[in-house]
């Protein structure tokens, strides 16, 4: 299964079958996580955690006994780097038939931070259960998905633009970038806010964050930048699946933007 198929088929899983993560899948995921690089070059420490042994729990997760968590130094671009690496792991898990869902607020954070031996200056942005989806979702999961319209996405022309934010880009006009941008459109995000906006300027794709209230903590940590990292990951992986090479850069093109929009990064296709 190629990455485009993985992106199209993957969904968040909160209700697991209770059988536990198979040892061979646990080993593959642990090994893959150590290779999950990010374009910012920031190191992330990953661990698979035994929920019973470590006393870990989340009120929205049913039937999972294994979690994966990552910690890293709190520094510039930590959010984007984490989101990018997270999505690589998520898609690899999908290729194994392992279900995931990234959670940040709905967990016993103190217990997870203790299990990860979180040090001063480090951050543990989010964690995910690992396991196999139950045949039927719990009522709570069904209600959560309905509440955030988890299976819907903003229209193509609301997310993507041609040359400037004044010119929406339709799927029909996207040409060779259509499949790549559709992969970005399908990226998961916190409560399905879809904060990414992309402006195509020739062979370059400039990524911007459309900020929503309530996602930036008092000390400046921006949860939606994790979503931006996920979108960047989808773009790069989809571009490579479509036969392109990519060059990553942080080079603001200086396009006029609204007060609630901020430049994040760019990719050049070749």
Protein Blocks (a to p, Z undefined) as FASTA:
>chain_A
ZZklmmmmpccdfbdghlopafklmmmmmmmmmmmccfklpacddddddfklnopacfkb
ghiabdcdddddddehklmmmmmmmmmmmmmmmmnopacdddfklccfklmmmmnopaeh
iacfbacddddddfbdcfklmmmmmmnommbccdfklmpcehiaklccdfklnmmmmmmm
mmmmmpccehhlopaccddehjaccddddddehiacfkopafklmmmmmmmmmmmmmmmm
nopacddddddehiacdfkbccfbdcddZZ
